[in-house]
Every structure is written in C-alpha cells, then in structure tokens.
Amino acid sequence: MQTDASIFQTLFYVTLAVVAALVAGIVYLIGRLKKADKMREGIQARFQTLENKVDSLQLETLESRLNPHLFKNILNSIQSHAYQTYFALDKLANVLDYILYESRNRFVTPQEEIEFAMNLIEINKVKVSPLFELKVKTKVNEEDALYTQRLLAPLISVDLIENAFKHADLQSADAFISIVLECKDQVFSLTVSNKISSKTALRKEKSGIGSEALEQRLKLIYKNHYKLDRFTEGDVFIAHLKINLLEHKAQMLTAR
C-alpha cells in the first residue's frame, strides 16, 4: 500500500502536469489569438488598399466621362470675362447635364446634339469681343423622322467647334468663325471654318488627341457612312463632317 507521502507526491505531480497543460493551452490560445489579430489587421489593410483602388478607379472613370480637357477650356473661357459669367454658367449647366446623363447613352438624337453644340458655342463666345464676327446657322428639317431618333454618337461635334475657337485669329479686323449645323434629307452635317491665327501655336505634348479620337470614333461607329474633310483655303481653315443617318440606321438594323 502507498503511504500518505507517496500519495501526496503523486497528486502533486498530477496537479503540476494539469497546470502545465493548462498553461501550455493558454499560451497556445494566446498565440493563435495574436496570429488571428495579425491576419485580421492584414486583411483590413488589404481591404483598405482595394477600397482606395476602387475609389480611385471610380474617380478616373468619372473624370474620363466628364472630359476634363473640355471642361478646362470651358472654365478658362468663363474666367476670362467675368461680366458674362452668369449667362455662361447657365449654358455650362446645360452642357454638364448633357455630358453627365445623355453621353452615357451610346447614341443621342440629332436634336439633342445640336442643342448641346449651341450651348457649347455660347460658352466659347465669352472668349471673343462682341465685335468679333461669329456666324452660327442651323438648317434643320424638324419633320425629318430621323431628327428625333438616337443615331448620333454623343459629343461628336465637340472637337470641330473647340478647335475653331482655339486656333482662330481673334485679333485681326477680318477674323471670323463660321459654324453651320444641319440635319435634313436624313443627313447630319457640321461645317466649321475660321481664319487661321498668324501666331504660331505652341506645340503641346498631347496635342491632336481630340482629332485622332474623333476620327477613330467615326470609323468604328459609322464605317463607310460618314465623311470628314479638313483643308485650308488661303488663311482659312475648314472642317466638314457629314454623316448619313439613314445608311447608319440600316447598318444598325442589319447588325441586330
């Protein structure tokens, strides 16, 4: 039979083993918790990084949709003549609505694009003197069924109009800009002409991007159903865009 001393010693070692096991378990759990905390912190950090990237992507997408180059020109125009700011801001609001909402659509109506172009022209008018010869004409057949059908790529008129105000001679007595918007006989056309400035324009690193983008859009969307001509006659630059809406509509129906 075991003596009291041996029994006590056995109990002591058993208790010690249990305590050691409990301590080891606690240490193990603490280690797991610390590891889990580090993992959680790492996941949160990665999530925050991804969230920042998503926010950045959304901002870049929004800025791309708003066409920052166009808005920079518009805001510079408004700033140059403060006395016309209220009128220009009213037109800018219309332009913003068009770009934010209508340009999301793949196509807009000729009526909507022409109204947008007229607002854009009014904004750019603040760049020039009231005595400057700016001719703007619209030749529209409102009875044309295609006038209110979504057949035009949005913002298709921006490049030609913006370039006229950018490169025109705004100082000489015989300077002028002429803009003619037409929608008749199932054809949309835009003709812009201006006297070329004698001042040599500074070459910019990204100049010509708007013109290249316009030509690429036209080729992709309208195939052989459009014509874009740019040429110079003396000191006058002329740009003419013509889109056959009926042929384009037939192409769209065939592609379905």
C-alpha positions in Angstrom: 0.0 0.0 0.0 1.1 3.6 -0.8 2.0 5.8 2.1 0.4 9.2 2.6 3.6 10.8 1.4 3.7 8.9 -1.9 0.0 9.6 -2.5 0.6 13.3 -1.9 3.6 13.2 -4.2 1.6 11.5 -7.0 -1.2 14.1 -6.6 1.4 16.9 -6.7 2.8 15.7 -10.0 -0.6 15.1 -11.5 -1.7 18.6 -10.5 1.6 20.0 -11.8 1.1 18.2 -15.1 -2.5 19.6 -15.4 -1.4 23.1 -14.6 1.5 22.8 -17.1 -1.0 21.6 -19.7 -3.4 24.4 -18.9 -0.5 27.0 -19.2 0.6 25.5 -22.5 -3.0 25.6 -23.7 -3.4 29.2 -22.7 -0.1 30.1 -24.3 -1.2 28.3 -27.4 -4.5 30.1 -27.5 -2.8 33.5 -26.9 -0.5 32.7 -29.8 -3.4 31.8 -32.0 -5.3 35.0 -31.0 -2.3 37.1 -31.7 -1.9 35.4 -35.1 -5.6 35.9 -35.8 -5.3 39.6 -34.9 -2.3 40.0 -37.3 -4.3 38.2 -40.0 -7.3 40.4 -39.3 -5.1 43.5 -39.5 -3.6 42.3 -42.7 -7.0 41.6 -44.2 -8.2 45.1 -43.1 -5.1 46.7 -44.6 -5.6 44.8 -47.9 -9.3 45.7 -47.9 -8.5 49.3 -47.4 -6.0 49.2 -50.2 -8.6 47.6 -52.5 -11.2 50.2 -51.4 -8.8 53.0 -52.2 -8.1 51.5 -55.6 -11.9 51.2 -56.3 -12.4 54.8 -55.3 -9.5 55.9 -57.5 -10.9 53.9 -60.4 -14.3 55.4 -59.9 -12.8 58.9 -59.9 -10.8 58.2 -63.0 -13.9 56.8 -64.7 -15.9 59.9 -63.7 -13.2 62.2 -64.9 -12.9 60.4 -68.2 -16.7 60.7 -68.7 -16.6 64.4 -67.9 -13.9 65.0 -70.5 -11.5 67.1 -68.3 -9.9 68.8 -71.3 -13.2 70.1 -72.5 -14.1 71.5 -69.0 -10.7 73.1 -68.6 -11.3 75.1 -71.8 -14.8 75.9 -70.7 -13.8 77.2 -67.3 -10.9 79.2 -68.8 -13.4 80.8 -71.1 -15.8 81.7 -68.3 -13.0 83.1 -66.2 -11.7 85.4 -69.0 -14.8 87.5 -69.0 -16.4 87.8 -65.6 -19.3 90.0 -66.7 -20.7 87.2 -68.7 -20.3 84.6 -66.0 -23.9 84.2 -65.1 -25.0 83.6 -68.7 -22.1 81.2 -69.3 -22.8 79.2 -66.2 -26.4 78.8 -67.3 -25.1 77.3 -70.5 -22.5 75.3 -68.7 -25.2 73.7 -66.6 -26.9 72.5 -69.8 -23.6 71.2 -71.0 -23.0 69.4 -67.7 -26.4 67.7 -67.8 -25.8 66.6 -71.4 -22.4 65.1 -70.6 -23.4 63.5 -67.3 -26.6 61.9 -68.5 -27.0 61.9 -72.3 -23.4 60.9 -73.0 -23.9 57.7 -71.1 -26.1 56.6 -73.9 -24.4 55.1 -76.9 -26.4 57.3 -79.2 -28.4 60.6 -78.9 -30.8 62.3 -81.3 -29.6 65.0 -83.8 -31.9 67.4 -82.0 -30.1 66.8 -78.6 -26.6 67.0 -80.2 -27.4 70.3 -82.0 -28.8 71.8 -78.8 -25.6 70.8 -76.9 -23.5 72.3 -79.7 -25.3 75.6 -79.5 -24.7 75.7 -75.7 -21.1 74.9 -76.2 -20.8 77.8 -78.8 -22.4 80.2 -76.3 -19.9 79.3 -73.7 -17.0 79.8 -76.1 -18.4 83.2 -77.1 -17.0 84.7 -74.0 -13.5 84.4 -75.4 -14.2 86.9 -78.2 -15.1 90.5 -78.5 -18.7 91.5 -79.1 -17.4 92.9 -82.4 -15.9 89.6 -83.5 -17.7 88.1 -86.5 -19.2 84.8 -85.3 -21.7 83.3 -87.6 -23.8 80.4 -86.4 -26.5 78.9 -88.5 -28.8 75.8 -88.1 -30.5 74.3 -91.0 -32.9 71.7 -89.6 -35.9 69.9 -91.0 -37.8 69.1 -87.8 -40.2 67.0 -89.9 -37.4 64.6 -90.7 -38.2 61.4 -88.9 -34.5 60.8 -88.1 -34.2 64.2 -86.3 -35.6 62.7 -83.1 -34.1 59.2 -83.4 -31.0 58.1 -81.4 -28.5 57.8 -84.3 -25.6 60.2 -83.4 -22.7 59.4 -81.1 -22.8 62.0 -78.2 -20.3 64.8 -78.2 -19.5 64.2 -81.9 -19.5 68.0 -82.5 -17.1 69.0 -79.7 -13.7 68.7 -81.5 -14.5 70.7 -84.6 -16.1 73.6 -82.6 -13.4 73.7 -79.9 -10.6 73.7 -82.5 -12.2 76.7 -84.3 -12.1 78.8 -81.1 -8.7 77.5 -80.2 -6.9 78.2 -83.5 -8.9 81.1 -84.9 -7.4 84.6 -85.3 -9.4 86.6 -82.7 -7.5 89.8 -83.1 -7.5 91.0 -86.7 -10.3 93.1 -88.2 -11.3 90.5 -90.7 -11.2 87.5 -88.4 -14.2 85.2 -88.2 -15.6 81.9 -87.2 -18.5 80.3 -89.1 -20.4 77.3 -87.8 -23.2 75.6 -89.7 -25.2 72.7 -88.2 -27.6 70.8 -90.5 -30.0 68.0 -90.2 -32.0 67.4 -93.3 -32.6 64.9 -96.1 -31.6 62.2 -93.5 -28.1 63.6 -93.2 -26.4 65.3 -90.3 -23.6 67.7 -91.1 -21.4 70.2 -89.3 -19.2 72.7 -91.2 -16.8 74.9 -89.2 -14.5 77.5 -90.8 -12.2 80.1 -89.3 -9.4 82.5 -90.2 -6.2 80.9 -89.0 -4.2 82.9 -86.4 -0.9 84.2 -87.7 0.7 83.4 -84.3 2.5 80.1 -84.2 0.7 77.8 -81.8 2.9 76.2 -79.2 3.2 72.5 -79.7 1.8 70.6 -76.8 2.9 67.1 -75.8 -0.6 65.7 -76.2 -1.9 68.0 -79.0 -4.1 66.4 -81.6 -5.6 63.7 -79.3 -9.1 65.1 -79.7 -8.9 65.0 -83.5 -7.5 61.5 -83.5 -10.2 60.3 -81.1 -12.9 61.8 -83.3 -11.6 60.0 -86.4 -11.4 56.7 -84.5 -14.9 57.0 -83.2 -16.3 57.9 -86.6 -14.5 54.8 -88.2 -15.7 52.5 -85.5 -19.3 53.7 -85.4 -20.2 54.8 -88.9 -17.9 52.7 -91.1 -18.3 54.0 -94.6 -21.4 56.1 -93.9 -19.6 59.3 -93.0 -17.1 61.8 -94.5 -14.7 64.1 -92.6 -12.7 66.7 -94.5 -10.2 69.1 -93.1 -8.5 71.5 -95.5 -7.1 75.1 -95.9 -8.0 77.7 -98.4 -5.6 80.6 -98.1 -5.7 81.7 -94.5 -9.0 79.9 -93.8 -9.3 76.5 -92.2 -12.4 74.5 -93.0 -13.6 71.3 -91.4 -16.7 69.5 -92.7 -18.4 66.4 -91.2 -21.2 64.6 -92.9 -23.0 61.5 -91.5 -25.6 59.6 -93.5 -28.1 58.8 -90.8 -30.3 56.6 -93.0 -27.4 54.4 -94.1 -26.2 54.2 -90.5 -29.7 53.2 -89.3 -29.9 50.5 -91.9 -26.5 49.3 -90.7 -27.7 49.1 -87.1 -30.8 47.2 -88.1 -28.8 44.7 -90.1 -26.4 44.1 -87.2 -29.1 43.0 -84.8 
